[in-house]
Amino acid sequence: MTATADRIGPGRSREELRLAQVASGLLMLLDAHRLTGRLPLDVQVQASRLRHAVKLTIQAEAPHLPRLAPPPPATGQDPAAAALRAWIAAQPWVQPGPVGWVYLLCFRDPTTGAHQPLQGNGVRGQYAGHYWGWTDNLIRRINHEHRNPRWRGAGRLVQVALAAGLSFELAWLEYPATRGRERRLKNQGSAYRRCPLCRGTGGPLDPAAAVAAIQSSPLPHPRPSGGR
């Protein structure tokens, strides 16, 4: 990102790019310390708005930059600047693809409300305490697909959990995000680390309230395409 300040694209001031650089650093620290999911919902919305503004600035400047990947190590290179460039290069909004929501469901015991993983039968039975998903329509996905015991589309693991007598809560959200972001989170493993319900750092989220908060943002959002 430091290279961005030296290559100012059309219509962008050095101050605007410097502000994007500072905002990127703040977001990087929130992600590095896994703090975003622990913030109150309204603060998470503001962080999402900030992330979106940074995304628009970087996407606008990308054609004027040689590359966003971190350069090879060099003598005297600022480690913080290198870390920031690496973080930017790893962000889902740097890559093309439809934009939507990445979400985390936490399986619960409907009687006690405690976390209760799904346990299958036999040695090779399923064992899952959480479900990662991506969608461009959060309300439809949670309320009309996941909570529908007769749903036969993608995400059948949730219906298997419901059939086993479990319930679920919407525990964590990120917007804007791509399917690539969902895959990266899945590959990191241990959804427990990001689940505010399991860690006792937050409560269940309401999909309608989350969508309303995003829609009330004055920042433009790209229209998502493709469904799930």
C-alpha positions as CSV (number, residue, x, y, z in Angstrom):
1,M,0.0,0.0,0.0
2,T,2.9,2.3,0.5
3,A,3.6,2.2,-3.2
4,T,0.1,3.5,-3.8
5,A,1.0,6.9,-2.4
6,D,3.7,7.3,-5.0
7,R,1.4,6.5,-7.9
8,I,-1.6,8.7,-7.7
9,G,-4.4,7.7,-10.0
10,P,-6.7,10.1,-11.9
11,G,-8.9,12.1,-9.5
12,R,-7.3,10.8,-6.3
13,S,-5.4,13.0,-3.9
14,R,-2.4,11.9,-1.9
15,E,-4.4,12.6,1.3
16,E,-7.2,10.2,0.1
17,L,-4.7,7.4,-0.6
18,R,-2.9,8.1,2.7
19,L,-6.3,7.8,4.5
20,A,-6.9,4.4,2.7
21,Q,-3.5,3.3,3.9
22,V,-4.2,4.1,7.5
23,A,-7.6,2.5,7.4
24,S,-6.1,-0.6,5.9
25,G,-3.7,-0.8,8.8
26,L,-6.5,-0.5,11.3
27,L,-8.5,-3.3,9.5
28,M,-5.4,-5.5,9.3
29,L,-4.9,-5.2,13.1
30,L,-8.6,-6.0,13.8
31,D,-8.2,-9.1,11.6
32,A,-4.8,-10.2,13.0
33,H,-6.2,-10.1,16.6
34,R,-9.6,-11.6,15.5
35,L,-11.4,-8.6,17.1
36,T,-13.9,-7.8,14.4
37,G,-16.3,-10.6,15.3
38,R,-16.2,-9.6,19.0
39,L,-17.4,-6.0,18.3
40,P,-21.0,-4.9,18.8
41,L,-23.1,-5.3,15.7
42,D,-23.3,-1.5,15.0
43,V,-19.5,-1.3,15.3
44,Q,-19.1,-4.3,13.0
45,V,-21.3,-2.4,10.5
46,Q,-19.0,0.6,10.6
47,A,-16.0,-1.6,10.2
48,S,-17.7,-3.1,7.1
49,R,-18.3,0.3,5.7
50,L,-14.7,1.3,6.3
51,R,-13.5,-2.0,4.7
52,H,-15.8,-1.3,1.7
53,A,-14.4,2.2,1.3
54,V,-10.8,0.9,1.3
55,K,-11.8,-1.8,-1.2
56,L,-13.2,0.8,-3.6
57,T,-10.0,2.9,-3.3
58,I,-7.7,-0.1,-3.8
59,Q,-9.7,-1.4,-6.7
60,A,-9.6,2.0,-8.4
61,E,-5.8,2.2,-8.0
62,A,-5.1,-1.4,-8.9
63,P,-4.7,-0.7,-12.7
64,H,-2.0,1.9,-11.9
65,L,0.0,-0.4,-9.6
66,P,2.5,-3.0,-10.9
67,R,1.0,-5.6,-8.5
68,L,-0.5,-5.9,-5.1
69,A,1.5,-8.9,-3.9
70,P,4.3,-8.1,-1.5
71,P,7.7,-7.5,-3.1
72,P,10.7,-9.7,-2.4
73,P,12.5,-9.0,0.8
74,A,15.0,-6.2,0.4
75,T,17.5,-4.5,2.7
76,G,15.9,-1.7,4.7
77,Q,12.3,-2.7,3.8
78,D,9.7,-1.6,6.3
79,P,8.3,-4.9,7.8
80,A,5.0,-3.1,8.7
81,A,4.6,-1.9,5.0
82,A,5.4,-5.4,3.8
83,A,2.8,-6.9,6.1
84,L,0.2,-4.4,5.0
85,R,0.8,-5.2,1.4
86,A,0.5,-8.9,2.1
87,W,-2.7,-8.3,4.0
88,I,-4.2,-6.3,1.1
89,A,-3.2,-8.9,-1.4
90,A,-5.0,-11.6,0.6
91,Q,-8.3,-9.7,0.9
92,P,-11.2,-11.3,-0.9
93,W,-12.2,-8.0,-2.5
94,V,-8.9,-7.9,-4.4
95,Q,-10.1,-10.9,-6.4
96,P,-13.0,-10.9,-8.8
97,G,-16.2,-12.6,-8.0
98,P,-19.8,-11.9,-6.7
99,V,-20.0,-10.1,-3.3
100,G,-22.1,-11.3,-0.5
101,W,-22.1,-12.4,3.1
102,V,-19.8,-15.0,4.8
103,Y,-21.6,-16.3,7.9
104,L,-21.0,-18.8,10.7
105,L,-23.7,-21.0,12.2
106,C,-23.3,-22.5,15.7
107,F,-25.1,-25.7,16.4
108,R,-26.9,-25.6,19.8
109,D,-28.9,-27.8,22.2
110,P,-32.5,-26.4,21.8
111,T,-33.2,-27.3,25.5
112,T,-30.2,-25.8,27.2
113,G,-29.0,-23.4,24.6
114,A,-25.5,-24.7,25.0
115,H,-23.1,-25.5,22.2
116,Q,-23.8,-29.0,20.9
117,P,-21.9,-30.4,17.9
118,L,-23.5,-32.8,15.5
119,Q,-22.3,-36.3,16.0
120,G,-22.9,-39.0,13.5
121,N,-23.1,-42.8,14.0
122,G,-20.1,-45.1,13.5
123,V,-16.4,-44.5,13.2
124,R,-16.8,-42.3,10.1
125,G,-19.9,-40.5,11.3
126,Q,-20.1,-36.7,10.9
127,Y,-18.9,-34.5,13.7
128,A,-19.5,-30.7,13.2
129,G,-20.0,-27.9,15.7
130,H,-20.3,-25.1,13.2
131,Y,-21.2,-24.4,9.6
132,W,-19.5,-21.9,7.3
133,G,-21.5,-20.5,4.4
134,W,-21.7,-17.8,1.8
135,T,-24.8,-16.1,0.3
136,D,-25.8,-13.0,-1.6
137,N,-29.2,-13.0,0.3
138,L,-28.7,-13.5,4.0
139,I,-32.4,-13.4,5.1
140,R,-33.5,-15.9,2.5
141,R,-30.5,-18.2,3.2
142,I,-31.0,-18.3,7.0
143,N,-34.7,-18.0,7.4
144,H,-36.1,-19.7,4.4
145,E,-33.4,-22.3,3.5
146,H,-31.4,-23.2,6.6
147,R,-34.5,-23.1,8.9
148,N,-36.5,-25.1,6.4
149,P,-36.2,-28.8,7.4
150,R,-37.3,-29.8,3.9
151,W,-34.6,-27.8,2.2
152,R,-32.7,-30.0,-0.3
153,G,-30.2,-27.5,-1.8
154,A,-26.7,-26.6,-0.8
155,G,-25.9,-26.7,2.9
156,R,-27.5,-30.1,3.8
157,L,-25.4,-30.4,6.9
158,V,-27.7,-27.9,8.6
159,Q,-30.7,-30.0,7.8
160,V,-28.9,-33.1,9.1
161,A,-28.3,-31.2,12.3
162,L,-31.9,-30.2,12.6
163,A,-33.1,-33.7,11.9
164,A,-30.8,-34.8,14.8
165,G,-32.7,-32.6,17.2
166,L,-30.2,-29.7,17.2
167,S,-30.9,-26.0,16.6
168,F,-28.5,-23.3,15.4
169,E,-27.8,-19.6,15.8
170,L,-26.2,-17.1,13.5
171,A,-23.0,-16.4,15.3
172,W,-20.7,-14.4,13.0
173,L,-20.9,-12.3,9.8
174,E,-18.6,-10.6,7.3
175,Y,-19.7,-8.3,4.5
176,P,-18.6,-7.6,1.8
177,A,-17.0,-11.0,1.1
178,T,-16.6,-13.5,-1.7
179,R,-16.8,-17.3,-1.9
180,G,-13.0,-17.2,-1.8
181,R,-13.1,-15.7,1.6
182,E,-15.5,-18.5,2.8
183,R,-13.0,-21.1,1.5
184,R,-10.1,-19.5,3.3
185,L,-12.0,-19.4,6.6
186,K,-12.9,-23.0,6.2
187,N,-9.3,-24.0,5.4
188,Q,-8.1,-22.2,8.6
189,G,-10.1,-24.7,10.6
190,S,-11.3,-24.4,14.2
191,A,-14.4,-22.3,13.7
192,Y,-14.6,-22.2,17.5
193,R,-11.9,-19.5,17.5
194,R,-14.2,-17.1,15.6
195,C,-17.5,-18.0,17.2
196,P,-18.6,-15.3,19.7
197,L,-21.2,-17.7,21.2
198,C,-18.7,-20.4,22.0
199,R,-16.2,-17.9,23.4
200,G,-18.7,-16.0,25.4
201,T,-17.9,-12.7,23.6
202,G,-21.2,-12.0,21.9
203,G,-24.8,-13.1,21.3
204,P,-26.8,-14.5,18.4
205,L,-27.2,-12.2,15.4
206,D,-30.5,-11.3,13.6
207,P,-30.1,-11.5,9.8
208,A,-32.8,-8.9,9.2
209,A,-31.1,-6.4,11.5
210,A,-27.7,-7.1,9.9
211,V,-29.1,-6.5,6.4
212,A,-30.9,-3.4,7.5
213,A,-27.7,-2.0,9.0
214,I,-25.8,-2.6,5.8
215,Q,-28.6,-1.1,3.6
216,S,-28.7,2.0,5.7
217,S,-25.1,2.7,4.8
218,P,-24.6,5.6,2.3
219,L,-21.7,3.8,0.7
220,P,-22.4,2.1,-2.6
221,H,-22.3,-1.6,-2.7
222,P,-21.8,-3.6,-5.9
223,R,-24.9,-5.5,-6.9
224,P,-24.3,-9.2,-6.1
225,S,-24.8,-11.8,-8.8
226,G,-25.3,-15.6,-8.4
227,G,-27.3,-17.1,-5.6
228,R,-26.8,-19.3,-2.7
